[in-house]
Amino acid sequence: MAESRPFGAFERMVAGRYLRARRGERAVSLIAGFSLAGIALGVGTLIVVLSVMGGFRQELLGRILGLNGHLGVVAAEGTLRDYDEIARRIRALPEVATAVPTLEGQVLLTTDAGASAGGLVRGIAPADLRARAIIADNIRAGSLDAFEGDDAIAIGTVLARRLDVSVGDRVTLVSPEGRVTVFGTVPRLRAYRVAAIFEVGMQDYDGGFVYQPLAAAQVFFRQPGQVSQIEVHLRDPAATYDAADGIRRVLQGRPIVILDWQRANSGFFQIVEVQRNVMFLILTLIILVAAFNIISSLIMLVKDKGRDIAILRTMGAGRAAVMRIFLLCGAAIGGVGTAVGLALGLLFAANIEAIRQALMRATGTTVFDPEIYFLTRIPAVVDPWEVAQVAGLGLALSLVATLFPSWRAARLDPVEALRSE
């Protein structure tokens, strides 16, 4: 009767009764409960970790590329002089969205109160800085409208806190390349007014970048009519090789070097990817351990239900029906555990920043230190494909774990089972 309907009402009814604990059967149900909790914990944790690692990579990639561009065109030696013409030719390429000349230099920043910090000055045309969304959309004080002339700079929030300055205060820039006099080398320095304070969310940039109008930077660094590089943003970040070939063609004959973001940051993103893969492997072991718990709980259930199995067999239930009963028991544990883990993982990933803030308030400690992880908040990006993979992994391991106990139950000899009772 039960043979004609795979996973029919008979098998579901018996499997349901076996999973409900009765007096004298608490140990089996307790182990099954721990198995369910283990699978839920493994699936939920795996979803959270993959979401955070994916968000971490996406946030870093967006900020690094938003500030530095996809390609950098620099001179083979020294600086670029005819940068306006070079930028015009690069902008004419169909793959290129923007080409922005910049001038960079290391400085020491000091205040009248005695505070000091190192920084990187990046000279850029005011119109180009206003068009850079990652800066323009994250101004925390002041305005980029005041980013004009030869007396204005824009700094990050972390650097502003270190120097204890706000909009309107003056900061002195000291260049390590001083001018030579008869009394020796005198450092080149000048005070500038803070016109705007930005926060892009990366510790290194908020604590080390200083933007200055390009013309003022050329005067300060004594590089008239020169820039360090042309920052190139592409319409498609993956098209770096095609864009680089196009730039070489339009600038043929000029001694230039083209740097792309993949090579410049390859080591960093490889580390992130390796960490992600290692965490995936480690957390998969949690699900695997829970799957072994399913095996042990089902083996105990088969041993406990030996007499019941024998009676079912004598009443006409075949080996396949018995096997389906215990497959359903294991699948129920794995399925419910996976569903609970998915719900908890997605809920945790959606509220992970709020949870971090709550933990910091409750414990008074720093969770996810920006100086270590580069970001000021925990990012989490849920990838539906990764969620489907994790769910499939949890279900697959749970089903595989049920095969041996189910096969053992199906092979049980009714005569021997009844005789042993």
Secondary structure as the mmCIF struct_conf table of DSSP 4:
data_model
#
loop_
_struct_conf.conf_type_id
_struct_conf.id
_struct_conf.beg_label_comp_id
_struct_conf.beg_label_asym_id
_struct_conf.beg_label_seq_id
_struct_conf.end_label_comp_id
_struct_conf.end_label_asym_id
_struct_conf.end_label_seq_id
HELX_RH_3T_P HELX_RH_3T_P1 ALA A 2 SER A 4
BEND BEND1 ARG A 5 ARG A 5
TURN_TY1_P TURN_TY1_P1 PRO A 6 PHE A 7
HELX_RH_AL_P HELX_RH_AL_P1 ALA A 9 LEU A 19
BEND BEND2 ARG A 20 ARG A 20
TURN_TY1_P TURN_TY1_P2 ARG A 23 GLY A 24
HELX_RH_AL_P HELX_RH_AL_P2 ARG A 26 ASN A 68
BEND BEND3 HIS A 70 HIS A 70
STRN STRN1 LEU A 71 ALA A 75
BEND BEND4 ALA A 76 GLY A 78
STRN STRN2 LEU A 80 LEU A 80
BEND BEND5 ARG A 81 ASP A 82
HELX_RH_AL_P HELX_RH_AL_P3 TYR A 83 ARG A 91
TURN_TY1_P TURN_TY1_P3 ALA A 92 ALA A 92
BEND BEND6 LEU A 93 LEU A 93
TURN_TY1_P TURN_TY1_P4 PRO A 94 GLU A 95
STRN STRN3 VAL A 96 THR A 110
TURN_TY1_P TURN_TY1_P5 ASP A 112 ALA A 113
BEND BEND7 GLY A 114 GLY A 114
STRN STRN4 SER A 116 ILE A 124
HELX_RH_AL_P HELX_RH_AL_P4 PRO A 126 ARG A 130
TURN_TY1_P TURN_TY1_P6 ALA A 131 ALA A 131
HELX_RH_AL_P HELX_RH_AL_P5 ALA A 133 ALA A 136
TURN_TY1_P TURN_TY1_P7 ASP A 137 ASN A 138
STRN STRN5 ILE A 139 GLY A 142
HELX_RH_3T_P HELX_RH_3T_P2 LEU A 144 ALA A 146
TURN_TY1_P TURN_TY1_P8 GLY A 149 ASP A 150
BEND BEND8 ASP A 151 ASP A 151
STRN STRN6 ALA A 152 GLY A 156
HELX_RH_AL_P HELX_RH_AL_P6 THR A 157 LEU A 163
TURN_TY1_P TURN_TY1_P9 ASP A 164 ASP A 164
TURN_TY1_P TURN_TY1_P10 VAL A 167 GLY A 168
STRN STRN7 ARG A 170 THR A 181
TURN_TY1_P TURN_TY1_P11 VAL A 182 PHE A 183
STRN STRN8 GLY A 184 PHE A 198
BEND BEND9 GLY A 201 GLY A 201
STRN STRN9 MET A 202 MET A 202
HELX_RH_AL_P HELX_RH_AL_P7 GLN A 203 GLY A 208
STRN STRN10 PHE A 209 PRO A 213
HELX_RH_AL_P HELX_RH_AL_P8 LEU A 214 PHE A 220
TURN_TY1_P TURN_TY1_P12 PHE A 221 ARG A 222
TURN_TY1_P TURN_TY1_P13 PRO A 224 GLY A 225
STRN STRN11 VAL A 227 VAL A 227
BEND BEND10 SER A 228 SER A 228
STRN STRN12 GLN A 229 LEU A 234
BEND BEND11 ARG A 235 ASP A 236
TURN_TY1_P TURN_TY1_P14 PRO A 237 ALA A 238
HELX_RH_AL_P HELX_RH_AL_P9 THR A 240 VAL A 250
TURN_TY1_P TURN_TY1_P15 LEU A 251 GLY A 253
BEND BEND12 ARG A 254 ARG A 254
STRN STRN13 ILE A 256 ASP A 260
HELX_RH_AL_P HELX_RH_AL_P10 TRP A 261 ALA A 264
TURN_TY1_P TURN_TY1_P16 ASN A 265 ASN A 265
HELX_RH_AL_P HELX_RH_AL_P11 SER A 266 ASP A 304
TURN_TY1_P TURN_TY1_P17 LYS A 305 LYS A 305
HELX_RH_AL_P HELX_RH_AL_P12 GLY A 306 THR A 314
TURN_TY1_P TURN_TY1_P18 MET A 315 GLY A 316
HELX_RH_AL_P HELX_RH_AL_P13 ARG A 319 ALA A 350
TURN_TY1_P TURN_TY1_P19 ASN A 351 ASN A 351
HELX_RH_AL_P HELX_RH_AL_P14 ILE A 352 THR A 363
BEND BEND13 THR A 365 THR A 365
BEND BEND14 VAL A 367 PHE A 368
HELX_RH_AL_P HELX_RH_AL_P15 PRO A 370 TYR A 373
BEND BEND15 PHE A 374 PHE A 374
STRN STRN14 LEU A 375 LEU A 375
BEND BEND16 THR A 376 ARG A 377
HELX_RH_AL_P HELX_RH_AL_P16 PRO A 384 ALA A 410
TURN_TY1_P TURN_TY1_P20 ARG A 411 ARG A 411
HELX_RH_AL_P HELX_RH_AL_P17 PRO A 414 SER A 420
#
